[in-house]
């Protein structure tokens, strides 16, 4: 299932247009975003993600001057 989410401030402009455009497409649903605030900012509820640099470090050694 693919959800096409329309923000509330663009509802009047795009919601009906996209709903009609995708009404005959199987697996696509146009919905209106009704969230009133961001849910992931609180450290107690899901805001604990720590971004890490997962790239491989270079081999130690000397490199020629550029």
mmCIF file of the N, C-alpha and C atoms, coordinates in Angstrom:
data_MODEL
# 
_entry.id   MODEL 
# 
loop_
_atom_site.group_PDB 
_atom_site.id 
_atom_site.type_symbol 
_atom_site.label_atom_id 
_atom_site.label_alt_id 
_atom_site.label_comp_id 
_atom_site.label_asym_id 
_atom_site.label_entity_id 
_atom_site.label_seq_id 
_atom_site.pdbx_PDB_ins_code 
_atom_site.Cartn_x 
_atom_site.Cartn_y 
_atom_site.Cartn_z 
_atom_site.occupancy 
_atom_site.B_iso_or_equiv 
_atom_site.pdbx_formal_charge 
_atom_site.auth_seq_id 
_atom_site.auth_comp_id 
_atom_site.auth_asym_id 
_atom_site.auth_atom_id 
_atom_site.pdbx_PDB_model_num 
ATOM 1   N N  . UNK A 1 1  ? 0.847  -1.177 0.000  1.00 0.00 ? 1  UNK A N  1 
ATOM 2   C CA . UNK A 1 1  ? 0.000  0.000  0.000  1.00 0.00 ? 1  UNK A CA 1 
ATOM 3   C C  . UNK A 1 1  ? 0.890  1.236  0.000  1.00 0.00 ? 1  UNK A C  1 
ATOM 4   N N  . UNK A 1 2  ? 0.579  2.168  -0.837 1.00 0.00 ? 2  UNK A N  1 
ATOM 5   C CA . UNK A 1 2  ? 1.287  3.446  -0.913 1.00 0.00 ? 2  UNK A CA 1 
ATOM 6   C C  . UNK A 1 2  ? 0.330  4.531  -0.443 1.00 0.00 ? 2  UNK A C  1 
ATOM 7   N N  . UNK A 1 3  ? 0.787  5.335  0.517  1.00 0.00 ? 3  UNK A N  1 
ATOM 8   C CA . UNK A 1 3  ? -0.019 6.439  1.021  1.00 0.00 ? 3  UNK A CA 1 
ATOM 9   C C  . UNK A 1 3  ? 0.548  7.747  0.506  1.00 0.00 ? 3  UNK A C  1 
ATOM 10  N N  . UNK A 1 4  ? -0.288 8.533  -0.122 1.00 0.00 ? 4  UNK A N  1 
ATOM 11  C CA . UNK A 1 4  ? 0.080  9.861  -0.595 1.00 0.00 ? 4  UNK A CA 1 
ATOM 12  C C  . UNK A 1 4  ? -0.468 10.828 0.452  1.00 0.00 ? 4  UNK A C  1 
ATOM 13  N N  . UNK A 1 5  ? 0.409  11.414 1.262  1.00 0.00 ? 5  UNK A N  1 
ATOM 14  C CA . UNK A 1 5  ? 0.000  12.232 2.414  1.00 0.00 ? 5  UNK A CA 1 
ATOM 15  C C  . UNK A 1 5  ? 0.021  13.698 2.020  1.00 0.00 ? 5  UNK A C  1 
ATOM 16  N N  . UNK A 1 6  ? -1.124 14.356 2.194  1.00 0.00 ? 6  UNK A N  1 
ATOM 17  C CA . UNK A 1 6  ? -1.277 15.774 1.892  1.00 0.00 ? 6  UNK A CA 1 
ATOM 18  C C  . UNK A 1 6  ? -1.234 16.549 3.210  1.00 0.00 ? 6  UNK A C  1 
ATOM 19  N N  . UNK A 1 7  ? -0.372 17.570 3.335  1.00 0.00 ? 7  UNK A N  1 
ATOM 20  C CA . UNK A 1 7  ? -0.358 18.378 4.555  1.00 0.00 ? 7  UNK A CA 1 
ATOM 21  C C  . UNK A 1 7  ? -1.633 19.214 4.665  1.00 0.00 ? 7  UNK A C  1 
ATOM 22  N N  . UNK A 1 8  ? -2.074 19.510 5.893  1.00 0.00 ? 8  UNK A N  1 
ATOM 23  C CA . UNK A 1 8  ? -3.346 20.227 6.079  1.00 0.00 ? 8  UNK A CA 1 
ATOM 24  C C  . UNK A 1 8  ? -3.390 21.587 5.391  1.00 0.00 ? 8  UNK A C  1 
ATOM 25  N N  . UNK A 1 9  ? -2.261 22.286 5.316  1.00 0.00 ? 9  UNK A N  1 
ATOM 26  C CA . UNK A 1 9  ? -2.277 23.611 4.695  1.00 0.00 ? 9  UNK A CA 1 
ATOM 27  C C  . UNK A 1 9  ? -2.469 23.553 3.178  1.00 0.00 ? 9  UNK A C  1 
ATOM 28  N N  . UNK A 1 10 ? -2.313 22.375 2.569  1.00 0.00 ? 10 UNK A N  1 
ATOM 29  C CA . UNK A 1 10 ? -2.521 22.223 1.123  1.00 0.00 ? 10 UNK A CA 1 
ATOM 30  C C  . UNK A 1 10 ? -3.773 21.417 0.797  1.00 0.00 ? 10 UNK A C  1 
ATOM 31  N N  . UNK A 1 11 ? -4.593 21.165 1.802  1.00 0.00 ? 11 UNK A N  1 
ATOM 32  C CA . UNK A 1 11 ? -5.789 20.336 1.612  1.00 0.00 ? 11 UNK A CA 1 
ATOM 33  C C  . UNK A 1 11 ? -6.734 20.908 0.562  1.00 0.00 ? 11 UNK A C  1 
ATOM 34  N N  . UNK A 1 12 ? -7.051 22.184 0.666  1.00 0.00 ? 12 UNK A N  1 
ATOM 35  C CA . UNK A 1 12 ? -8.007 22.781 -0.275 1.00 0.00 ? 12 UNK A CA 1 
ATOM 36  C C  . UNK A 1 12 ? -7.496 22.762 -1.710 1.00 0.00 ? 12 UNK A C  1 
ATOM 37  N N  . UNK A 1 13 ? -6.196 22.880 -1.876 1.00 0.00 ? 13 UNK A N  1 
ATOM 38  C CA . UNK A 1 13 ? -5.620 22.954 -3.208 1.00 0.00 ? 13 UNK A CA 1 
ATOM 39  C C  . UNK A 1 13 ? -5.464 21.593 -3.873 1.00 0.00 ? 13 UNK A C  1 
ATOM 40  N N  . UNK A 1 14 ? -4.994 20.571 -3.121 1.00 0.00 ? 14 UNK A N  1 
ATOM 41  C CA . UNK A 1 14 ? -4.574 19.330 -3.746 1.00 0.00 ? 14 UNK A CA 1 
ATOM 42  C C  . UNK A 1 14 ? -5.345 18.071 -3.369 1.00 0.00 ? 14 UNK A C  1 
ATOM 43  N N  . UNK A 1 15 ? -6.023 18.045 -2.233 1.00 0.00 ? 15 UNK A N  1 
ATOM 44  C CA . UNK A 1 15 ? -6.600 16.793 -1.755 1.00 0.00 ? 15 UNK A CA 1 
ATOM 45  C C  . UNK A 1 15 ? -7.579 16.170 -2.746 1.00 0.00 ? 15 UNK A C  1 
ATOM 46  N N  . UNK A 1 16 ? -8.571 16.890 -3.180 1.00 0.00 ? 16 UNK A N  1 
ATOM 47  C CA . UNK A 1 16 ? -9.568 16.348 -4.123 1.00 0.00 ? 16 UNK A CA 1 
ATOM 48  C C  . UNK A 1 16 ? -8.947 15.994 -5.466 1.00 0.00 ? 16 UNK A C  1 
ATOM 49  N N  . UNK A 1 17 ? -8.018 16.829 -5.919 1.00 0.00 ? 17 UNK A N  1 
ATOM 50  C CA . UNK A 1 17 ? -7.370 16.577 -7.209 1.00 0.00 ? 17 UNK A CA 1 
ATOM 51  C C  . UNK A 1 17 ? -6.616 15.244 -7.197 1.00 0.00 ? 17 UNK A C  1 
ATOM 52  N N  . UNK A 1 18 ? -5.821 15.017 -6.147 1.00 0.00 ? 18 UNK A N  1 
ATOM 53  C CA . UNK A 1 18 ? -5.054 13.779 -6.076 1.00 0.00 ? 18 UNK A CA 1 
ATOM 54  C C  . UNK A 1 18 ? -5.926 12.580 -5.749 1.00 0.00 ? 18 UNK A C  1 
ATOM 55  N N  . UNK A 1 19 ? -6.979 12.783 -4.977 1.00 0.00 ? 19 UNK A N  1 
ATOM 56  C CA . UNK A 1 19 ? -7.896 11.680 -4.673 1.00 0.00 ? 19 UNK A CA 1 
ATOM 57  C C  . UNK A 1 19 ? -8.552 11.185 -5.958 1.00 0.00 ? 19 UNK A C  1 
ATOM 58  N N  . UNK A 1 20 ? -8.990 12.111 -6.811 1.00 0.00 ? 20 UNK A N  1 
ATOM 59  C CA . UNK A 1 20 ? -9.590 11.720 -8.093 1.00 0.00 ? 20 UNK A CA 1 
ATOM 60  C C  . UNK A 1 20 ? -8.561 11.084 -9.023 1.00 0.00 ? 20 UNK A C  1 
ATOM 61  N N  . UNK A 1 21 ? -7.333 11.612 -9.001 1.00 0.00 ? 21 UNK A N  1 
ATOM 62  C CA . UNK A 1 21 ? -6.291 11.101 -9.890 1.00 0.00 ? 21 UNK A CA 1 
ATOM 63  C C  . UNK A 1 21 ? -5.931 9.649  -9.560 1.00 0.00 ? 21 UNK A C  1 
ATOM 64  N N  . UNK A 1 22 ? -5.923 9.298  -8.268 1.00 0.00 ? 22 UNK A N  1 
ATOM 65  C CA . UNK A 1 22 ? -5.493 7.967  -7.855 1.00 0.00 ? 22 UNK A CA 1 
ATOM 66  C C  . UNK A 1 22 ? -6.636 7.042  -7.432 1.00 0.00 ? 22 UNK A C  1 
ATOM 67  N N  . UNK A 1 23 ? -7.898 7.419  -7.684 1.00 0.00 ? 23 UNK A N  1 
ATOM 68  C CA . UNK A 1 23 ? -9.011 6.590  -7.223 1.00 0.00 ? 23 UNK A CA 1 
ATOM 69  C C  . UNK A 1 23 ? -9.067 5.231  -7.917 1.00 0.00 ? 23 UNK A C  1 
ATOM 70  N N  . UNK A 1 24 ? -8.582 5.111  -9.132 1.00 0.00 ? 24 UNK A N  1 
ATOM 71  C CA . UNK A 1 24 ? -8.612 3.837  -9.853 1.00 0.00 ? 24 UNK A CA 1 
ATOM 72  C C  . UNK A 1 24 ? -7.278 3.094  -9.829 1.00 0.00 ? 24 UNK A C  1 
ATOM 73  N N  . UNK A 1 25 ? -6.321 3.609  -9.067 1.00 0.00 ? 25 UNK A N  1 
ATOM 74  C CA . UNK A 1 25 ? -5.010 2.965  -8.975 1.00 0.00 ? 25 UNK A CA 1 
ATOM 75  C C  . UNK A 1 25 ? -5.008 2.072  -7.744 1.00 0.00 ? 25 UNK A C  1 
ATOM 76  N N  . UNK A 1 26 ? -4.808 0.786  -7.980 1.00 0.00 ? 26 UNK A N  1 
ATOM 77  C CA . UNK A 1 26 ? -4.818 -0.165 -6.873 1.00 0.00 ? 26 UNK A CA 1 
ATOM 78  C C  . UNK A 1 26 ? -3.543 -0.026 -6.044 1.00 0.00 ? 26 UNK A C  1 
ATOM 79  N N  . UNK A 1 27 ? -3.693 0.000  -4.730 1.00 0.00 ? 27 UNK A N  1 
ATOM 80  C CA . UNK A 1 27 ? -2.547 0.076  -3.833 1.00 0.00 ? 27 UNK A CA 1 
ATOM 81  C C  . UNK A 1 27 ? -2.118 1.487  -3.497 1.00 0.00 ? 27 UNK A C  1 
ATOM 82  N N  . UNK A 1 28 ? -2.851 2.508  -3.944 1.00 0.00 ? 28 UNK A N  1 
ATOM 83  C CA . UNK A 1 28 ? -2.518 3.899  -3.637 1.00 0.00 ? 28 UNK A CA 1 
ATOM 84  C C  . UNK A 1 28 ? -3.702 4.532  -2.925 1.00 0.00 ? 28 UNK A C  1 
ATOM 85  N N  . UNK A 1 29 ? -3.419 5.175  -1.789 1.00 0.00 ? 29 UNK A N  1 
ATOM 86  C CA . UNK A 1 29 ? -4.469 5.861  -1.039 1.00 0.00 ? 29 UNK A CA 1 
ATOM 87  C C  . UNK A 1 29 ? -3.997 7.265  -0.702 1.00 0.00 ? 29 UNK A C  1 
ATOM 88  N N  . UNK A 1 30 ? -4.834 8.255  -0.970 1.00 0.00 ? 30 UNK A N  1 
ATOM 89  C CA . UNK A 1 30 ? -4.514 9.644  -0.663 1.00 0.00 ? 30 UNK A CA 1 
ATOM 90  C C  . UNK A 1 30 ? -5.137 9.963  0.692  1.00 0.00 ? 30 UNK A C  1 
ATOM 91  N N  . UNK A 1 31 ? -4.303 10.427 1.631  1.00 0.00 ? 31 UNK A N  1 
ATOM 92  C CA . UNK A 1 31 ? -4.793 10.746 2.973  1.00 0.00 ? 31 UNK A CA 1 
ATOM 93  C C  . UNK A 1 31 ? -4.354 12.148 3.362  1.00 0.00 ? 31 UNK A C  1 
ATOM 94  N N  . UNK A 1 32 ? -5.014 12.686 4.355  1.00 0.00 ? 32 UNK A N  1 
ATOM 95  C CA . UNK A 1 32 ? -4.713 14.010 4.875  1.00 0.00 ? 32 UNK A CA 1 
ATOM 96  C C  . UNK A 1 32 ? -3.963 13.862 6.189  1.00 0.00 ? 32 UNK A C  1 
ATOM 97  N N  . UNK A 1 33 ? -2.846 14.552 6.323  1.00 0.00 ? 33 UNK A N  1 
ATOM 98  C CA . UNK A 1 33 ? -2.039 14.507 7.542  1.00 0.00 ? 33 UNK A CA 1 
ATOM 99  C C  . UNK A 1 33 ? -2.758 15.285 8.632  1.00 0.00 ? 33 UNK A C  1 
ATOM 100 N N  . UNK A 1 34 ? -3.056 14.618 9.742  1.00 0.00 ? 34 UNK A N  1 
ATOM 101 C CA . UNK A 1 34 ? -3.785 15.255 10.831 1.00 0.00 ? 34 UNK A CA 1 
ATOM 102 C C  . UNK A 1 34 ? -2.968 15.388 12.111 1.00 0.00 ? 34 UNK A C  1 
ATOM 103 N N  . UNK A 1 35 ? -1.650 15.133 12.028 1.00 0.00 ? 35 UNK A N  1 
ATOM 104 C CA . UNK A 1 35 ? -0.817 15.271 13.225 1.00 0.00 ? 35 UNK A CA 1 
ATOM 105 C C  . UNK A 1 35 ? -0.746 16.733 13.628 1.00 0.00 ? 35 UNK A C  1 
ATOM 106 N N  . UNK A 1 36 ? -0.804 16.972 14.931 1.00 0.00 ? 36 UNK A N  1 
ATOM 107 C CA . UNK A 1 36 ? -0.771 18.355 15.404 1.00 0.00 ? 36 UNK A CA 1 
ATOM 108 C C  . UNK A 1 36 ? 0.608  18.761 15.904 1.00 0.00 ? 36 UNK A C  1 
ATOM 109 N N  . UNK A 1 37 ? 1.482  17.772 16.202 1.00 0.00 ? 37 UNK A N  1 
ATOM 110 C CA . UNK A 1 37 ? 2.830  18.095 16.667 1.00 0.00 ? 37 UNK A CA 1 
ATOM 111 C C  . UNK A 1 37 ? 3.771  16.955 16.313 1.00 0.00 ? 37 UNK A C  1 
ATOM 112 N N  . UNK A 1 38 ? 5.050  17.225 16.419 1.00 0.00 ? 38 UNK A N  1 
ATOM 113 C CA . UNK A 1 38 ? 6.059  16.206 16.153 1.00 0.00 ? 38 UNK A CA 1 
ATOM 114 C C  . UNK A 1 38 ? 6.113  15.239 17.321 1.00 0.00 ? 38 UNK A C  1 
ATOM 115 N N  . UNK A 1 39 ? 6.085  13.941 17.032 1.00 0.00 ? 39 UNK A N  1 
ATOM 116 C CA . UNK A 1 39 ? 6.050  12.930 18.090 1.00 0.00 ? 39 UNK A CA 1 
ATOM 117 C C  . UNK A 1 39 ? 7.428  12.482 18.511 1.00 0.00 ? 39 UNK A C  1 
ATOM 118 N N  . UNK A 1 40 ? 8.441  12.728 17.735 1.00 0.00 ? 40 UNK A N  1 
ATOM 119 C CA . UNK A 1 40 ? 9.751  12.141 17.984 1.00 0.00 ? 40 UNK A CA 1 
ATOM 120 C C  . UNK A 1 40 ? 10.746 13.079 18.654 1.00 0.00 ? 40 UNK A C  1 
ATOM 121 N N  . UNK A 1 41 ? 10.314 14.167 19.243 1.00 0.00 ? 41 UNK A N  1 
ATOM 122 C CA . UNK A 1 41 ? 11.241 15.099 19.862 1.00 0.00 ? 41 UNK A CA 1 
ATOM 123 C C  . UNK A 1 41 ? 11.507 14.767 21.323 1.00 0.00 ? 41 UNK A C  1 
ATOM 124 N N  . UNK A 1 42 ? 10.631 14.063 21.985 1.00 0.00 ? 42 UNK A N  1 
ATOM 125 C CA . UNK A 1 42 ? 10.779 13.727 23.395 1.00 0.00 ? 42 UNK A CA 1 
ATOM 126 C C  . UNK A 1 42 ? 11.813 12.614 23.559 1.00 0.00 ? 42 UNK A C  1 
ATOM 127 N N  . UNK A 1 43 ? 12.794 12.805 24.438 1.00 0.00 ? 43 UNK A N  1 
ATOM 128 C CA . UNK A 1 43 ? 13.849 11.815 24.649 1.00 0.00 ? 43 UNK A CA 1 
ATOM 129 C C  . UNK A 1 43 ? 13.330 10.533 25.274 1.00 0.00 ? 43 UNK A C  1 
ATOM 130 N N  . UNK A 1 44 ? 12.194 10.574 25.937 1.00 0.00 ? 44 UNK A N  1 
ATOM 131 C CA . UNK A 1 44 ? 11.642 9.380  26.578 1.00 0.00 ? 44 UNK A CA 1 
ATOM 132 C C  . UNK A 1 44 ? 10.876 8.490  25.607 1.00 0.00 ? 44 UNK A C  1 
ATOM 133 N N  . UNK A 1 45 ? 10.495 9.024  24.457 1.00 0.00 ? 45 UNK A N  1 
ATOM 134 C CA . UNK A 1 45 ? 9.642  8.273  23.533 1.00 0.00 ? 45 UNK A CA 1 
ATOM 135 C C  . UNK A 1 45 ? 10.180 8.331  22.108 1.00 0.00 ? 45 UNK A C  1 
ATOM 136 N N  . UNK A 1 46 ? 11.238 7.615  21.853 1.00 0.00 ? 46 UNK A N  1 
ATOM 137 C CA . UNK A 1 46 ? 11.713 7.488  20.485 1.00 0.00 ? 46 UNK A CA 1 
ATOM 138 C C  . UNK A 1 46 ? 12.706 8.529  20.032 1.00 0.00 ? 46 UNK A C  1 
ATOM 139 N N  . UNK A 1 47 ? 13.018 9.528  20.835 1.00 0.00 ? 47 UNK A N  1 
ATOM 140 C CA . UNK A 1 47 ? 13.958 10.558 20.418 1.00 0.00 ? 47 UNK A CA 1 
ATOM 141 C C  . UNK A 1 47 ? 15.378 10.248 20.831 1.00 0.00 ? 47 UNK A C  1 
ATOM 142 N N  . UNK A 1 48 ? 15.702 8.989  21.051 1.00 0.00 ? 48 UNK A N  1 
ATOM 143 C CA . UNK A 1 48 ? 17.009 8.612  21.571 1.00 0.00 ? 48 UNK A CA 1 
ATOM 144 C C  . UNK A 1 48 ? 17.986 8.196  20.485 1.00 0.00 ? 48 UNK A C  1 
ATOM 145 N N  . UNK A 1 49 ? 17.670 8.391  19.257 1.00 0.00 ? 49 UNK A N  1 
ATOM 146 C CA . UNK A 1 49 ? 18.533 7.956  18.163 1.00 0.00 ? 49 UNK A CA 1 
ATOM 147 C C  . UNK A 1 49 ? 19.838 8.755  18.188 1.00 0.00 ? 49 UNK A C  1 
ATOM 148 N N  . UNK A 1 50 ? 20.933 8.045  18.104 1.00 0.00 ? 50 UNK A N  1 
ATOM 149 C CA . UNK A 1 50 ? 22.254 8.654  18.023 1.00 0.00 ? 50 UNK A CA 1 
ATOM 150 C C  . UNK A 1 50 ? 22.798 8.362  16.635 1.00 0.00 ? 50 UNK A C  1 
ATOM 151 N N  . UNK A 1 51 ? 23.137 9.405  15.906 1.00 0.00 ? 51 UNK A N  1 
ATOM 152 C CA . UNK A 1 51 ? 23.669 9.222  14.565 1.00 0.00 ? 51 UNK A CA 1 
ATOM 153 C C  . UNK A 1 51 ? 25.151 8.903  14.669 1.00 0.00 ? 51 UNK A C  1 
ATOM 154 N N  . UNK A 1 52 ? 25.552 7.829  14.010 1.00 0.00 ? 52 UNK A N  1 
ATOM 155 C CA . UNK A 1 52 ? 26.940 7.413  14.032 1.00 0.00 ? 52 UNK A CA 1 
ATOM 156 C C  . UNK A 1 52 ? 27.502 7.445  12.623 1.00 0.00 ? 52 UNK A C  1 
ATOM 157 N N  . UNK A 1 53 ? 28.782 7.705  12.536 1.00 0.00 ? 53 UNK A N  1 
ATOM 158 C CA . UNK A 1 53 ? 29.462 7.636  11.253 1.00 0.00 ? 53 UNK A CA 1 
ATOM 159 C C  . UNK A 1 53 ? 29.882 6.188  11.043 1.00 0.00 ? 53 UNK A C  1 
ATOM 160 N N  . UNK A 1 54 ? 29.232 5.486  10.118 1.00 0.00 ? 54 UNK A N  1 
ATOM 161 C CA . UNK A 1 54 ? 29.468 4.067  9.933  1.00 0.00 ? 54 UNK A CA 1 
ATOM 162 C C  . UNK A 1 54 ? 30.415 3.777  8.770  1.00 0.00 ? 54 UNK A C  1 
ATOM 163 N N  . UNK A 1 55 ? 31.030 4.827  8.238  1.00 0.00 ? 55 UNK A N  1 
ATOM 164 C CA . UNK A 1 55 ? 31.976 4.608  7.148  1.00 0.00 ? 55 UNK A CA 1 
ATOM 165 C C  . UNK A 1 55 ? 33.247 3.961  7.671  1.00 0.00 ? 55 UNK A C  1 
ATOM 166 N N  . UNK A 1 56 ? 33.908 3.233  6.814  1.00 0.00 ? 56 UNK A N  1 
ATOM 167 C CA . UNK A 1 56 ? 35.151 2.567  7.168  1.00 0.00 ? 56 UNK A CA 1 
ATOM 168 C C  . UNK A 1 56 ? 36.280 3.586  7.293  1.00 0.00 ? 56 UNK A C  1 
ATOM 169 N N  . UNK A 1 57 ? 37.089 3.446  8.322  1.00 0.00 ? 57 UNK A N  1 
ATOM 170 C CA . UNK A 1 57 ? 38.233 4.332  8.495  1.00 0.00 ? 57 UNK A CA 1 
ATOM 171 C C  . UNK A 1 57 ? 39.330 3.944  7.515  1.00 0.00 ? 57 UNK A C  1 
ATOM 172 N N  . UNK A 1 58 ? 40.139 4.919  7.131  1.00 0.00 ? 58 UNK A N  1 
ATOM 173 C CA . UNK A 1 58 ? 41.263 4.659  6.240  1.00 0.00 ? 58 UNK A CA 1 
ATOM 174 C C  . UNK A 1 58 ? 42.338 3.864  6.968  1.00 0.00 ? 58 UNK A C  1 
ATOM 175 N N  . UNK A 1 59 ? 43.069 3.122  6.188  1.00 0.00 ? 59 UNK A N  1 
ATOM 176 C CA . UNK A 1 59 ? 44.188 2.372  6.746  1.00 0.00 ? 59 UNK A CA 1 
ATOM 177 C C  . UNK A 1 59 ? 45.243 3.355  7.245  1.00 0.00 ? 59 UNK A C  1 
ATOM 178 N N  . UNK A 1 60 ? 45.830 3.111  8.403  1.00 0.00 ? 60 UNK A N  1 
ATOM 179 C CA . UNK A 1 60 ? 46.861 4.026  8.902  1.00 0.00 ? 60 UNK A CA 1 
ATOM 180 C C  . UNK A 1 60 ? 48.093 3.966  8.016  1.00 0.00 ? 60 UNK A C  1 
ATOM 181 N N  . UNK A 1 61 ? 48.764 5.081  7.904  1.00 0.00 ? 61 UNK A N  1 
ATOM 182 C CA . UNK A 1 61 ? 49.965 5.125  7.077  1.00 0.00 ? 61 UNK A CA 1 
ATOM 183 C C  . UNK A 1 61 ? 50.253 6.538  6.649  1.00 0.00 ? 61 UNK A C  1 
ATOM 184 N N  . UNK A 1 62 ? 51.226 6.674  5.818  1.00 0.00 ? 62 UNK A N  1 
ATOM 185 C CA . UNK A 1 62 ? 51.572 7.989  5.331  1.00 0.00 ? 62 UNK A CA 1 
ATOM 186 C C  . UNK A 1 62 ? 51.036 8.127  3.904  1.00 0.00 ? 62 UNK A C  1 
ATOM 187 N N  . UNK A 1 63 ? 50.550 9.277  3.601  1.00 0.00 ? 63 UNK A N  1 
ATOM 188 C CA . UNK A 1 63 ? 50.021 9.536  2.276  1.00 0.00 ? 63 UNK A CA 1 
ATOM 189 C C  . UNK A 1 63 ? 50.882 10.611 1.625  1.00 0.00 ? 63 UNK A C  1 
ATOM 190 N N  . UNK A 1 64 ? 51.114 10.512 0.329  1.00 0.00 ? 64 UNK A N  1 
ATOM 191 C CA . UNK A 1 64 ? 51.959 11.504 -0.332 1.00 0.00 ? 64 UNK A CA 1 
ATOM 192 C C  . UNK A 1 64 ? 51.308 12.883 -0.268 1.00 0.00 ? 64 UNK A C  1 
ATOM 193 N N  . UNK A 1 65 ? 52.110 13.927 -0.152 1.00 0.00 ? 65 UNK A N  1 
ATOM 194 C CA . UNK A 1 65 ? 51.555 15.291 -0.127 1.00 0.00 ? 65 UNK A CA 1 
ATOM 195 C C  . UNK A 1 65 ? 50.911 15.608 -1.465 1.00 0.00 ? 65 UNK A C  1 
ATOM 196 N N  . UNK A 1 66 ? 49.896 16.397 -1.408 1.00 0.00 ? 66 UNK A N  1 
ATOM 197 C CA . UNK A 1 66 ? 49.146 16.747 -2.620 1.00 0.00 ? 66 UNK A CA 1 
ATOM 198 C C  . UNK A 1 66 ? 49.604 18.087 -3.137 1.00 0.00 ? 66 UNK A C  1 
# 
